[in-house]
Amino acid sequence: MSADINATAASLLGFLHDGPMTGWDLVARAEQTIGPFWSLTKSQVYRELAYMADHGLVTPGVTGRRDAKPYTITDAGRATFAEWAARGPGEGTIRLPLLLFVTLGRHLQPGLLRSVLSEQRAQQAELLKHYLGLRQVLGELEDMDPHVLATLEYGITVARATVRWIDRLPPEVGA
């Protein structure tokens, strides 16, 4: 039986399947690939790396420039990742501050919800524009991972749906 890992540790082990990376590399990779839907802090990354090193899931390499230490996934790490993956993602938890804000809208100062909705719509529209541009660039790459593209398509769908949802809210919701 291998160590019990959470989804954050599993994501790091997943990234390490591609080769050794430092904590800094892992933070950058996470921000680029899962950042829009999975929050991850530097302190979490280093805490998980320490845990995984203590449990034999990763092997720290030689410390290099600026105390950078590359980590390599071990066979035990691959097995633990496989066990985590075999359990599936589990039930999703939705924590969307926008929905909480709308739900509690009747208790907000007049005009505040309208302002928040306007800001959120602009942010989602900008995110959608970014995702569509990214899809075009990534779609032109010969060796693009179809899993990354599928995740990007989800982001496009959600951003587009959020903009539509805000546009279709009855006027009294934003009053």
C-alpha positions, -999 to 999 in steps of 0.1 A, spaced: 0 0 0 14 33 -10 10 67 6 -23 84 5 -23 115 -17 -46 143 -24 -55 157 -58 -28 184 -56 -1 159 -49 -15 137 -77 -13 167 -101 24 171 -93 31 134 -98 12 136 -131 35 165 -142 66 146 -130 57 117 -154 71 141 -181 105 143 -164 123 158 -134 111 193 -124 119 217 -96 92 231 -73 94 263 -93 89 244 -126 59 226 -111 43 258 -99 48 273 -134 35 242 -151 4 241 -128 -3 278 -134 -1 272 -172 -21 240 -174 -45 237 -145 -44 273 -130 -78 283 -145 -96 255 -127 -74 243 -98 -58 268 -74 -24 259 -62 1 279 -41 38 277 -40 37 267 -4 13 238 -12 37 226 -39 67 225 -16 47 210 12 35 182 -11 70 176 -25 83 172 10 56 148 19 61 128 -13 99 127 -8 94 115 28 71 87 15 94 77 -14 71 89 -41 97 114 -55 134 116 -53 150 150 -48 180 157 -70 211 177 -65 204 213 -54 214 237 -82 213 274 -88 192 294 -64 186 263 -43 166 248 -71 162 210 -66 147 189 -93 124 161 -83 120 128 -101 90 105 -97 98 70 -84 82 37 -92 63 40 -59 52 75 -70 39 61 -103 21 33 -85 5 58 -61 -5 80 -90 -21 50 -107 -40 41 -75 -52 77 -71 -63 77 -108 -81 44 -104 -103 59 -77 -116 85 -102 -120 122 -95 -148 118 -70 -177 141 -66 -170 176 -78 -173 205 -54 -184 238 -68 -173 269 -50 -181 298 -72 -181 331 -53 -202 347 -81 -231 323 -74 -229 330 -37 -230 367 -44 -260 363 -66 -278 341 -41 -273 367 -14 -280 396 -38 -311 408 -20 -289 417 10 -264 438 -9 -262 475 -13 -283 488 -42 -263 486 -74 -235 465 -60 -246 433 -76 -252 450 -109 -216 463 -107 -202 429 -98 -221 412 -126 -208 437 -151 -172 431 -139 -177 393 -139 -191 394 -174 -161 415 -186 -137 391 -170 -154 360 -184 -155 376 -219 -118 383 -216 -111 348 -204 -131 334 -233 -111 355 -258 -79 343 -242 -90 307 -243 -101 309 -280 -67 324 -289 -49 297 -270 -70 271 -287 -60 285 -321 -23 285 -311 -23 251 -295 -44 236 -323 -16 244 -347 10 224 -327 17 189 -341 24 173 -308 -4 189 -288 -18 167 -260 -55 161 -268 -62 160 -231 -50 195 -226 -71 206 -256 -102 188 -241 -97 207 -208 -93 240 -227 -126 232 -245 -142 228 -211 -129 262 -201 -143 278 -233 -177 262 -227 -179 274 -191 -167 310 -199 -192 312 -228 -220 298 -206 -212 323 -178 -214 352 -202 -247 340 -216 -261 334 -181 -252 369 -170 -267 384 -202 -300 365 -196 -305 373 -159 -337 391 -152 -333 429 -146 -344 426 -110 -315 403 -101 -290 431 -108 -311 458 -92 
